Amino acid sequence: MYWQSQRNKFVFIDLPCNAPRAFTRLLTKQFAAVAPEDARDSFLHPDEIKAKASCDSVVFTVVRHPFTRLIAFYHDDFGKRVRLPEEGFAEFVERLSQGHYHIRGKAVLRKARWFFRPQTAMIEIVAQGIKVKPIKLEVIDRSFSRLPFVRGSRKVKQIPVKSFVLKDYFTEKAIVENAISWAGEDFERFGYEPTLKGAQG
């Protein structure tokens, strides 16, 4: 889905399990962002984004370390929906790395194939001729404050970001390897280290 503000000239591409709810609330309450009816679908189309973004609009998205994103997937309501009963984090990551979803129904399967894509793949699908500026969740306050429509504003307060204890999830080397395999180009594209230490900042 995406959010737009005609007054502040920006389009925010909301990738699954990346931006905290407090951030989207900030966009709506302080920067006049709205989610058009055609933007509520999980599947974004480049022509829709282009139609909403004027030539001087900022198009941006929030990215995060792939390891913490996988944990967020695991706890997300949709993530729980596609998990097998009693499925642990290790099995969940292994299935995602293999592209296996135990889902009935074409619509839900289509959503899963989009929802669980690596960030680089998502942006490439949506961007197609659009310059998308990524801001890191781990430094979201600083990165967001540098955007043209925010710079100098006193409206931005500290944005709370949920943290995870990675060692409680990545308990085996195989889990790390499957996570790296799933993430693809995300590490290099966004400057993240493929290690637990790198995920902790």
ABEGO torsion letter per residue (X at the ends): XBBBBAAAGBBBBBBBGABBAAAAAAAAAAAGBBBBAAAABABBBAAAAAAABBAABBBBBBBBBAAAAAAAAAABAAAAAABBBGBBAAAAAAAAAAGBBBBBEAAAAAAAAAAABBAAAAAAAAAGGBBBBBBBAAAAAAAAAABAAABGBAABBBBBBBBBBAAAABABAAAAAAAAAAAEAAAAAAGBBBBAAAAAX
